[in-house]
Amino acid sequence: MAAIPRLSLKNLAAWVLLVAGLTTLGSASLVFSQVDDDDLLLFLPAMAGPPKYLLITPARLAVLKQKVQNNAPEWVTLKTNVDDEMGSIDYYSCSPENIALVYLLTREPQYAAAALNWAQDSMTLDVRSDSYLEFGEYMRRVALVLNYCWDAFTPAQRTQLSNYLDAWTYELWFNNQGSGWGLNDPGNNYHMAFLEGTAFAGYALREAGHPNAHTYIGVLLDKLNHSGGVMDYLNTRVLGGDWHEGVNYGERSKQRLYAALSVIASMTGDNYFTRSPFFANSIFYAHYQLQPGNAYIYPGGDLARTSVMPVSPDERDFIQLAVYWLPDSDARKYGQWYLEQIIPDYSCPDGTWRWYFYKDMIFKLSLPSLAQNTLPLSYRAAGTEWCNFRSGWDADATCVSLSGSPIIDQSHAHHDVGSFTIWKRDWLAMDASTLSNSGILWEPGAHNMLHVAGRERRDVPSVPGLTRYWDEALFSYAQVNGTNLFRQRGEEEDILLLNEWTREFVYLKPDTVVVYDRVAPKPGSAYKLRFHFPVKPILASGLYTASHKGGGISLLPLVSGAANIVKDTDLEGDPLGSNCWRVQQSAATPLSGRFLNIIGVAAGAPPALSASLVTAATNVMQGALWNDQVLLFSNSSLGAPPALPFSYTLPGTASRTHTLFNMTVLGGYDITVTRAAGQTTVTVSSGATYNANSQGVLRFTD
């Protein structure tokens, strides 16, 4: 990386003499940017207006001028906002970005004067606050004002704005006064704020002729492109469009990153949105994180914005940029549909994001779209291994989401690997965070999964997470290994509290879920299985039921020990607890704990749910007989394939469809079915008549 050019005070006189000889150039001015007590930065800025504008290509500028001429709705909205609000500084009512854009498109001096006033006010704010978290926001404001209003400013005004961008960008990367948090972490929302601010500052300074601009641009490009940098992260850890920090912080990261890449694309023509499937996949992920009815989104990770996570302009922000820069594709068309149908402008029930009106003016397009209901009914986000399954795209559909991350290494990520949520008209099986006061209930016990006493929040480099996955028309299947989530700090290394926690998860479409859990604790470890409800469930005849906002849920334990109903008032991260309730189950045999639960949902009242336990004669398989379906799981540690042969007996002689999980991958089997004395006995042995699939699923009808 090239060093920042410095000017010693003792050499200042020589520079003054040099510049004195250039004063006949008229508008030339010497600009100093103080970065410490002893050194100054010096540059001779450009003497003419910048030829390029941040975020706006020359072709797009012509389109924007046509929008002005035609009084396009987004122009009317923007200009009305600026005319009404530019006289008083309120960053929730307007923005220097809005005002600067109006100046660029009208060249009316009052707008440049107002934009400068707002930028100067923003320059008084503490950029170092919270280790430079708002760096991107602050640099963007000043950079756009400098860039868009350049020709309206005096040399001294240009100098003031340029010095600000230069000094703070230098400090962030070369003289950091904060904790250094996020400087080198491509998966962190702070890092994306730093890239956003560096992009705006670097390219604004480039257009101003500042000699340090290329150093900052070099930092930006290095952070994007070096081995292990942002682009590598996008192509591996989050390829499916999700984000390890969760939905809330993930959206903020995407907003910041997409803004930085939009600057690069507009100023250089280098379109990073074409360099990774992540950007298209982020649009698909945005659709699948929506719950039926398209009013709420999946509550992954810390929920700092609001624990209930309604749709908002947060989604419009990054989807709009992706749609703008992506080439024509299905992803772009689905993104356009989202922008038209889900969040059609920067307003939401909580208010209007008036400070972002400039984005609709610049980026709003008229494009062909593809309707959401033409998407498949399942999605697996590569990298984070988050899975979504649904019965349809209508408002009454059932929606099931499953967390399967292989790594937990972000502070805002929840330790929820293996947990799931179910929506039917509203949340029915839910994260306790959604009804909490803080929205930051990270612990496993706040989710529909295992709770282990004494576990601490630790990074988990290998969970392992989702290990098997299968999806077809009638059912979806996932196996998750969450063993390593549960740990304590040790003197030299973390202490693991479990030898095993593995979960087999089956969604029987459209409205039923079967969950089989295996737990093997370390000596002294205590654990319970938890399922969370939005209201207090009712227990009758072994069935737990609850009704909530037009939907009903039933939970039927088939393998479990003692269970009870508890209010979620004892969860870490929220002293006031959550308004959720939970059913928590102990294992009948704690040292080799097994749990088998069936969950059904329905519109209206909780569904009647009847099933019976099925166990192989040698106890190598356990499962359920539900209606005309038989589902069996390996009872062996980690779901190892069962020893052959084995057999199991069912009541009655009716034909059933059998789905056996944890079988040898692509293994061959023979099936013998015997019906006698009102029973059916099925024997599974090695053979060649049937084959398990690539995920160890063997399915047949007797």
C-alpha positions in Angstrom: 0.0 0.0 0.0 1.4 3.4 -0.9 2.2 5.7 2.0 0.1 8.7 2.6 2.0 11.8 1.2 3.1 14.0 4.1 4.4 17.5 4.3 6.7 18.5 7.2 6.1 22.0 8.6 9.8 22.8 8.2 9.3 22.4 4.4 6.1 24.4 4.2 7.9 27.5 3.1 9.2 25.8 0.0 5.7 24.7 -0.9 4.3 28.1 -0.3 6.8 29.5 -2.8 5.9 26.9 -5.3 2.2 27.6 -5.1 2.9 31.4 -5.1 4.2 30.9 -8.6 0.9 29.3 -9.6 -1.5 32.0 -8.4 -2.1 33.2 -11.9 -4.1 30.0 -12.4 -6.9 31.9 -10.7 -9.1 29.3 -8.9 -6.1 27.1 -7.8 -5.9 26.9 -4.0 -3.6 25.1 -1.6 -5.5 22.7 0.6 -4.1 21.4 3.9 -5.6 18.6 5.9 -4.4 18.4 9.4 -4.1 14.8 10.6 -1.9 15.3 13.7 0.0 18.1 15.4 3.1 17.9 13.4 2.2 17.0 9.8 0.0 18.4 7.1 -1.4 17.0 3.9 -1.0 19.1 0.8 -2.7 18.9 -2.5 -3.6 21.2 -5.4 -7.3 20.5 -6.2 -8.9 20.3 -9.6 -9.7 23.7 -11.1 -12.8 22.6 -12.9 -16.0 20.8 -11.9 -15.6 17.0 -11.6 -16.4 15.1 -14.7 -18.0 12.2 -12.9 -20.7 12.1 -10.3 -21.0 9.6 -7.4 -23.7 7.0 -8.1 -24.7 8.5 -11.4 -23.3 7.5 -14.7 -23.3 10.0 -17.6 -26.1 8.0 -19.3 -28.1 8.0 -16.0 -27.7 11.7 -15.6 -29.4 12.3 -18.9 -32.3 10.1 -17.7 -32.5 12.1 -14.4 -32.7 15.3 -16.3 -35.5 13.9 -18.4 -37.3 12.9 -15.1 -37.0 16.5 -14.0 -38.4 17.8 -17.3 -41.3 15.3 -17.1 -42.1 16.0 -13.4 -41.7 12.3 -12.6 -43.3 11.3 -9.3 -40.0 10.5 -7.7 -38.7 14.0 -8.7 -41.8 15.7 -7.4 -41.4 13.8 -4.1 -37.7 14.7 -3.8 -38.0 18.3 -4.6 -41.0 18.9 -2.4 -39.2 17.3 0.5 -36.1 19.5 -0.1 -38.1 22.7 -0.6 -40.1 22.0 2.6 -37.3 20.9 4.9 -33.9 22.3 3.8 -34.2 25.3 6.0 -34.0 23.4 9.2 -31.6 20.5 9.8 -33.4 17.3 10.8 -31.8 14.1 9.5 -35.1 12.3 9.8 -37.0 14.8 7.7 -34.5 15.3 4.8 -30.8 14.8 4.1 -27.8 16.7 2.5 -27.9 13.9 -0.2 -31.4 14.9 -1.2 -30.5 18.6 -1.3 -27.3 18.1 -3.2 -29.0 16.0 -5.8 -31.7 18.7 -6.3 -28.9 21.2 -6.9 -27.1 19.0 -9.4 -30.3 18.7 -11.4 -31.4 22.3 -11.2 -28.2 24.3 -10.6 -30.1 26.7 -8.4 -27.7 28.2 -5.9 -30.0 28.1 -2.8 -29.8 24.3 -2.9 -26.0 24.2 -2.9 -26.0 26.7 0.0 -28.4 24.5 2.0 -26.5 21.3 1.1 -23.3 22.9 2.4 -25.1 24.0 5.6 -26.3 20.5 6.2 -22.9 19.0 5.4 -21.1 21.4 7.8 -23.6 20.4 10.5 -22.9 16.7 9.9 -19.2 17.5 10.1 -19.6 18.5 13.8 -20.8 15.0 14.7 -18.4 12.5 16.4 -17.1 10.1 13.7 -15.2 8.2 16.3 -18.4 7.3 18.2 -18.8 3.5 18.7 -15.5 2.8 16.9 -16.5 4.7 13.8 -19.8 2.8 13.3 -21.4 5.6 11.3 -18.3 6.3 9.2 -20.2 5.4 6.0 -23.1 7.6 6.8 -21.0 10.7 7.6 -18.6 10.4 4.7 -21.4 9.8 2.2 -23.2 13.0 3.2 -20.1 15.2 2.8 -18.8 13.4 -0.3 -22.1 13.8 -2.2 -22.4 17.5 -1.3 -18.8 18.1 -2.4 -19.2 16.1 -5.6 -22.7 17.3 -6.7 -22.3 20.9 -5.7 -18.6 21.4 -6.6 -19.1 24.2 -9.1 -21.2 26.2 -6.6 -18.5 26.3 -3.9 -15.6 28.6 -3.3 -12.1 27.1 -3.0 -12.3 27.5 0.7 -15.5 25.6 0.9 -14.2 22.8 -1.3 -11.1 22.7 0.9 -13.2 22.4 4.1 -15.2 19.4 2.7 -12.1 17.8 1.2 -10.1 18.1 4.4 -12.9 16.5 6.3 -13.1 13.4 4.0 -9.3 13.1 3.9 -8.6 13.5 7.6 -11.2 11.0 8.7 -10.5 8.4 6.1 -6.8 8.6 6.9 -7.5 8.3 10.6 -9.8 5.3 10.2 -7.3 3.2 8.3 -3.9 4.6 9.4 -4.3 6.1 12.8 -7.4 4.4 14.3 -8.4 5.9 17.6 -11.1 3.2 18.4 -11.0 -0.5 19.1 -10.2 -1.5 15.6 -13.4 -3.5 15.6 -14.4 -4.7 12.1 -11.4 -3.2 10.2 -10.4 -6.6 8.9 -13.6 -8.7 9.2 -15.3 -9.1 5.8 -18.4 -10.5 7.5 -19.0 -7.6 9.9 -21.4 -4.7 9.5 -18.7 -2.3 10.7 -16.5 -3.4 7.9 -19.2 -2.6 5.4 -19.6 0.9 7.0 -15.9 1.5 6.5 -16.0 0.4 2.9 -19.0 2.6 2.2 -17.4 5.6 3.7 -14.1 4.9 2.0 -15.7 4.5 -1.4 -17.6 7.8 -1.1 -14.6 9.7 0.3 -12.0 8.2 -2.0 -13.8 8.8 -5.3 -15.1 12.3 -4.2 -11.5 13.2 -3.4 -10.3 11.7 -6.7 -12.7 14.0 -8.6 -11.4 16.9 -6.5 -7.8 16.1 -7.6 -6.6 15.1 -4.1 -3.4 13.1 -4.1 -4.5 10.8 -1.3 -7.6 9.7 -3.1 -5.8 6.8 -4.9 -4.4 5.5 -1.6 -7.9 5.3 -0.1 -9.3 3.8 -3.3 -6.5 1.3 -3.0 -7.5 0.4 0.5 -11.1 -0.1 -0.7 -10.2 -2.4 -3.6 -7.7 -4.4 -1.5 -10.4 -5.0 1.2 -12.7 -6.2 -1.6 -10.3 -8.3 -3.6 -7.5 -9.7 -1.4 -7.5 -13.4 -0.5 -9.9 -13.8 2.4 -11.5 -10.4 1.6 -15.1 -9.4 1.0 -15.5 -11.0 -2.4 -14.1 -14.3 -1.2 -16.5 -14.1 1.8 -19.4 -13.5 -0.5 -18.5 -16.5 -2.7 -18.1 -18.9 0.2 -19.5 -18.0 3.6 -22.7 -16.2 2.4 -23.1 -17.3 -1.2 -26.8 -17.9 -0.8 -27.6 -14.2 0.0 -28.0 -14.7 3.8 -25.6 -13.1 6.3 -24.0 -14.7 9.4 -24.8 -11.7 11.6 -28.5 -12.4 11.0 -31.3 -10.6 9.2 -31.2 -7.2 10.8 -27.4 -6.7 10.8 -27.2 -8.6 7.5 -29.5 -6.1 5.8 -27.4 -3.2 7.2 -24.3 -4.8 5.8 -25.8 -5.3 2.4 -27.0 -1.7 2.3 -23.5 -0.4 3.1 -21.7 -2.8 0.8 -24.1 -2.3 -2.1 -23.7 1.5 -1.7 -19.9 1.2 -1.9 -20.1 -1.0 -4.9 -22.5 1.4 -6.6 -20.0 4.2 -6.2 -17.3 2.0 -7.8 -19.6 1.0 -10.7 -20.7 4.6 -11.4 -17.1 6.0 -11.2 -15.2 3.3 -13.0 -17.6 1.1 -14.8 -16.3 -1.9 -12.8 -19.6 -3.7 -11.8 -18.9 -5.9 -8.8 -22.6 -7.0 -8.8 -21.7 -9.3 -11.7 -18.8 -10.9 -9.9 -20.6 -13.1 -7.5 -23.9 -15.0 -7.4 -24.3 -13.6 -3.9 -26.0 -10.4 -5.2 -28.7 -12.2 -7.2 -29.1 -14.7 -4.3 -29.7 -11.9 -1.9 -32.8 -11.1 -3.8 -34.0 -14.7 -3.7 -33.2 -14.8 0.0 -35.2 -11.6 0.6 -38.3 -13.3 -0.8 -37.9 -16.5 1.3 -37.2 -14.6 4.5 -40.7 -13.0 4.1 -43.4 -14.9 6.0 -46.7 -15.5 4.3 -48.6 -12.3 3.9 -45.4 -10.5 3.1 -45.6 -8.2 6.2 -42.9 -9.8 8.4 -39.5 -11.4 7.9 -37.6 -14.2 9.5 -36.1 -13.1 12.9 -32.5 -14.4 12.5 -29.8 -13.0 14.8 -30.0 -9.9 17.0 -33.0 -7.8 16.2 -31.8 -4.3 17.2 -34.3 -2.5 14.9 -37.4 -4.1 16.3 -37.9 -7.5 17.7 -41.0 -8.2 15.5 -39.2 -7.5 12.2 -41.8 -6.0 9.9 -40.9 -5.4 6.3 -39.4 -1.9 5.9 -37.4 0.3 3.6 -34.3 -1.6 4.9 -35.1 -4.2 2.3 -35.9 -1.7 -0.4 -32.5 -0.1 0.0 -30.3 -3.0 -0.9 -32.7 -4.7 -3.3 -33.1 -1.5 -5.3 -29.3 -1.2 -5.7 -29.0 -4.9 -6.7 -31.8 -4.6 -9.3 -30.2 -1.5 -10.7 -26.7 -3.0 -11.3 -27.5 -6.6 -12.0 -27.8 -7.6 -15.7 -31.2 -8.9 -16.9 -32.0 -12.1 -15.2 -34.8 -13.8 -13.2 -33.2 -12.5 -10.0 -33.5 -9.0 -11.3 -37.1 -9.5 -12.3 -38.0 -11.0 -8.9 -36.2 -8.0 -7.3 -38.3 -5.6 -9.4 -41.5 -7.4 -8.3 -40.4 -7.0 -4.7 -39.8 -3.3 -5.2 -43.2 -2.8 -6.8 -45.3 -5.0 -4.6 -43.7 -5.3 -1.1 -42.0 -2.0 -0.4 -42.9 0.3 -3.4 -41.3 3.4 -1.9 -39.4 4.6 1.2 -42.4 4.6 3.5 -43.6 2.1 6.1 -46.1 2.0 8.9 -43.6 3.6 11.3 -43.0 6.5 9.0 -41.3 7.6 5.8 -37.6 7.4 5.2 -37.5 10.9 3.6 -33.7 11.1 3.9 -33.5 8.4 1.2 -35.7 10.1 -1.4 -32.6 10.7 -3.5 -32.2 6.9 -4.0 -35.6 6.6 -5.7 -34.7 9.5 -8.0 -31.4 7.9 -9.0 -32.1 4.2 -8.9 -35.8 3.7 -9.5 -36.4 1.7 -12.8 -39.3 0.5 -14.9 -38.5 -3.2 -15.7 -40.2 -6.5 -16.4 -40.9 -8.4 -13.2 -41.6 -12.0 -12.2 -44.3 -12.6 -9.6 -43.2 -14.1 -6.3 -45.7 -17.0 -6.6 -43.7 -18.4 -9.5 -40.7 -19.1 -7.2 -40.0 -22.7 -6.0 -41.4 -23.6 -2.5 -38.0 -24.1 -0.9 -34.7 -22.4 -0.6 -31.3 -23.4 0.8 -28.9 -20.5 1.4 -25.5 -21.8 0.5 -22.9 -20.8 3.1 -25.1 -20.1 6.1 -27.2 -23.2 5.3 -30.4 -21.5 6.3 -33.4 -23.4 4.8 -36.9 -22.3 4.1 -39.8 -24.6 3.1 -43.4 -23.5 2.5 -46.7 -24.9 1.3 -47.3 -22.0 -1.0 -46.9 -18.2 -1.6 -50.4 -17.2 -0.4 -51.1 -15.5 2.8 -52.5 -18.7 4.4 -49.5 -20.8 3.5 -47.4 -22.6 6.1 -43.8 -21.4 6.3 -41.0 -23.4 8.0 -37.5 -22.1 8.5 -34.5 -24.0 9.8 -31.1 -22.7 10.9 -28.1 -24.8 9.9 -25.0 -22.6 10.0 -21.6 -24.4 10.1 -19.9 -21.6 11.9 -20.7 -19.1 14.6 -18.2 -16.2 14.6 -20.1 -13.0 14.6 -21.2 -11.2 17.8 -24.8 -10.6 16.5 -25.3 -14.2 15.4 -27.6 -16.3 17.6 -26.5 -19.7 18.8 -29.6 -21.2 17.1 -28.2 -23.9 14.8 -30.8 -26.6 14.5 -33.6 -24.4 15.6 -36.7 -23.8 13.5 -39.7 -21.5 13.2 -43.2 -22.1 11.9 -45.6 -19.5 10.6 -49.3 -20.0 9.9 -51.2 -16.7 9.7 -48.7 -15.6 12.4 -45.9 -17.1 14.4 -46.8 -20.4 16.0 -43.5 -22.1 16.7 -41.2 -19.1 17.3 -38.0 -17.6 18.6 -38.5 -16.0 22.0 -36.6 -13.0 20.6 -39.7 -12.0 18.6 -41.7 -11.2 21.7 -38.8 -10.0 23.8 -38.0 -6.4 24.8 -34.5 -6.4 23.6 -34.5 -8.6 20.5 -31.1 -10.0 21.4 -31.8 -13.3 23.0 -28.8 -15.1 21.5 -28.8 -18.2 23.7 -29.9 -21.6 22.4 -32.6 -21.9 25.0 -34.4 -18.9 23.5 -35.0 -20.9 20.3 -36.8 -24.2 19.4 -33.9 -26.4 20.3 -31.8 -27.8 23.1 -30.9 -25.8 26.2 -27.8 -26.8 28.1 -27.1 -25.4 31.6 -23.9 -23.5 32.0 -23.2 -22.9 28.3 -21.4 -19.6 27.5 -21.2 -17.5 24.4 -18.2 -18.6 22.5 -17.1 -18.5 18.8 -17.7 -21.9 17.2 -15.4 -22.6 14.3 -17.1 -25.9 13.5 -20.7 -26.5 14.6 -20.9 -28.5 12.2 -24.5 -27.5 11.3 -26.5 -28.8 8.3 -25.1 -32.2 7.3 -27.9 -33.6 5.1 -30.6 -32.0 3.0 -33.3 -33.3 0.7 -36.3 -31.6 -0.8 -39.1 -33.0 -2.9 -42.8 -32.5 -3.5 -44.1 -34.4 -0.5 -41.5 -33.7 2.1 -38.3 -31.9 3.0 -35.6 -33.3 5.2 -32.6 -31.9 7.0 -30.1 -33.3 9.4 -28.3 -30.8 11.7 -25.3 -31.4 14.0 -25.2 -28.8 16.7 -22.9 -30.6 19.2 -20.2 -28.0 19.4 -22.5 -25.1 20.1 -22.6 -25.9 23.8 -19.3 -24.9 25.5 -17.7 -23.0 28.3 -14.4 -21.0 28.5 -11.6 -23.2 29.8 -8.1 -22.2 31.0 -6.5 -23.1 27.6 -9.4 -24.1 25.4 -13.1 -24.2 25.4 -14.8 -27.0 27.4 -17.5 -28.9 25.4 -20.6 -29.8 27.4 -22.0 -32.4 25.0 -20.7 -35.4 23.2 -23.6 -35.1 20.8 -26.7 -33.1 19.8 -28.0 -34.1 16.4 -31.4 -33.3 15.0 -33.4 -35.0 12.2 -36.0 -32.6 10.8 -38.8 -33.5 8.4 -41.4 -31.2 7.0 -44.4 -33.3 5.8 -46.1 -30.9 3.4 -48.3 -28.9 3.9 -48.7 -28.6 7.7 -46.7 -31.2 9.8 -43.2 -31.3 11.2 -41.4 -34.3 12.7 -38.3 -33.7 14.9 -36.0 -36.4 16.3 -33.2 -35.4 18.6 -30.2 -37.3 20.0 -28.3 -36.0 23.0 -25.3 -37.4 24.7 -24.0 -35.1 27.5 -20.6 -34.8 29.1 -20.5 -35.9 32.7 -22.4 -33.4 34.9 -24.1 -31.6 32.0 -27.9 -30.9 32.3 -30.1 -30.2 29.4 -33.7 -29.8 28.3 -35.5 -29.6 24.9 -37.5 -26.4 24.4 -40.4 -25.4 22.1 -41.6 -21.8 22.2 -45.2 -20.6 21.7 -46.7 -17.0 21.4 -49.3 -17.8 24.0 -49.5 -20.2 26.9 -50.2 -23.7 25.5 -52.8 -26.1 26.9 -52.0 -29.7 27.8 -54.8 -32.3 27.3 -54.4 -36.0 26.8 -50.7 -35.7 26.1 -51.2 -33.0 23.4 -50.0 -29.4 23.8 -52.1 -26.9 21.8 -52.2 -23.1 21.3 -54.1 -20.7 19.1 -52.7 -17.4 17.9 -54.0 -14.8 15.5 -56.0 -17.1 13.3 -53.6 -20.1 13.4 -53.4 -23.1 15.6 -50.5 -25.4 16.6 -50.3 -28.8 18.2 -47.3 -30.5 19.8 -47.3 -34.3 20.4 -44.3 -35.8 22.2 -43.8 -39.5 21.3 -40.4 -40.0 23.0 -39.7 -37.8 26.0 -39.3 -37.7 29.7 -41.0 -35.3 32.1 -42.3 -32.0 30.5 -43.7 -28.8 31.8 -45.0 -25.4 30.6 -42.9 -22.3 31.6 -43.0 -18.6 30.8 -39.9 -17.3 29.1 -38.8 -14.9 31.8 -35.4 -16.3 32.6 -33.5 -15.8 29.3 -30.2 -14.1 29.0 -29.9 -10.8 27.2 -33.3 -9.4 28.3 -33.9 -8.7 32.1 -37.6 -8.4 31.3 -37.7 -11.7 29.6 -40.0 -12.6 26.7 -43.7 -12.8 26.4 -43.3 -16.3 24.9 -44.2 -19.5 26.7 -42.3 -22.8 26.3 -42.8 -26.5 26.6 -39.6 -28.0 27.9 -38.9 -31.7 28.0 -36.4 -33.8 29.9 -35.0 -37.0 28.5 -36.3 -40.3 29.9 -32.7 -41.6 29.8 -30.5 -38.5 30.2 -27.1 -40.2 29.3 -28.5 -41.2 25.9 -31.3 -38.8 25.5 -33.8 -39.3 22.7 -36.7 -37.0 21.8 -39.4 -37.5 19.1 -42.0 -34.8 18.6 -44.7 -34.2 16.0 -45.9 -30.7 15.4 -49.0 -29.8 13.3 -50.4 -26.4 12.4 -53.6 -25.2 10.8 -55.7 -22.2 10.0 -58.2 -21.7 12.8 -58.1 -24.2 15.7 -55.1 -26.4 16.5 -55.3 -29.5 14.5 -56.1 -32.9 15.9 -52.8 -34.8 16.0 -52.6 -38.5 16.4 -49.6 -40.7 16.0 -47.9 -43.7 17.6 -44.4 -44.6 18.3 -42.7 -47.2 16.1 -39.5 -49.0 17.3 -37.5 -51.6 15.5 -37.2 -54.9 17.2 -33.5 -54.4 17.8 -34.0 -50.8 18.8 -31.8 -49.5 16.0 -34.6 -47.3 14.6 -37.2 -45.2 16.2 -40.0 -43.2 14.6 -43.7 -42.5 14.1 -46.7 -43.9 12.4 -48.7 -40.9 11.4 -51.8 -41.4 9.2 -50.5 -43.6 6.3 -46.9 -42.5 6.8 -44.1 -44.3 8.6 -41.0 -42.3 9.4 -38.0 -44.0 11.1 -34.7 -42.6 12.3 -31.5 -44.2 13.4 -31.2 -44.6 17.2 -27.4 -44.8 16.9 -25.0 -42.0 17.9 -24.8 -39.3 15.2 -27.4 -41.1 13.1 -25.1 -43.9 12.0 -26.8 -46.3 9.6 -28.6 -49.1 11.4 -27.2 -52.6 11.6 -29.0 -55.0 9.2 -31.3 -56.7 9.1 -33.9 -55.1 11.3 -37.7 -55.3 11.4 -40.6 -53.3 12.9 -44.3 -54.1 13.3 -47.3 -51.8 12.7 -50.9 -52.2 13.8 -53.3 -53.1 11.0 -52.7 -54.3 7.4 -53.3 -51.2 5.4 -50.8 -50.0 2.9 -48.4 -47.3 4.1 -45.6 -45.2 2.7 -42.3 -45.7 4.6 -39.5 -43.2 4.8 -36.4 -44.4 6.5 -33.7 -41.8 7.3 -30.0 -42.3 8.2 -29.6 -45.2 5.9 -26.3 -45.9 4.1 -26.0 -43.3 1.3 -26.8 -45.0 -2.0 -27.0 -48.3 -0.2 -29.0 -51.2 -1.6 -31.8 -52.9 0.3 -34.5 -55.6 0.1 -37.8 -55.1 1.8 -40.0 -57.9 3.1 -43.6 -57.2 4.2 -45.6 -59.7 6.2 -49.3 -59.2 7.1 -50.8 -61.5 9.7 -53.0 -61.4 12.8 -54.1 -57.8 12.1 -50.5 -56.5 11.9 -47.9 -55.7 9.4 -44.2 -56.5 9.9 -41.5 -54.9 7.7 -38.0 -56.4 7.5 -35.2 -54.4 6.0 -32.1 -56.2 4.8 -29.1 -55.8 2.5 -30.1 -56.2 -1.1 -30.6 -54.6 -4.5 -34.4 -54.0 -4.8 -34.4 -50.5 -3.3 -31.7 -47.9 -2.9 -31.3 -45.0 -0.5 -30.7 -41.7 -2.1 -27.6 -39.4 -1.8 -28.8 -38.2 1.6 -29.5 -41.6 3.1 -33.2 -41.5 2.6 -34.9 -44.8 1.7 -38.6 -44.5 0.7 -41.0 -47.2 -0.4 -44.7 -48.1 -0.2 -45.5 -51.6 1.2 
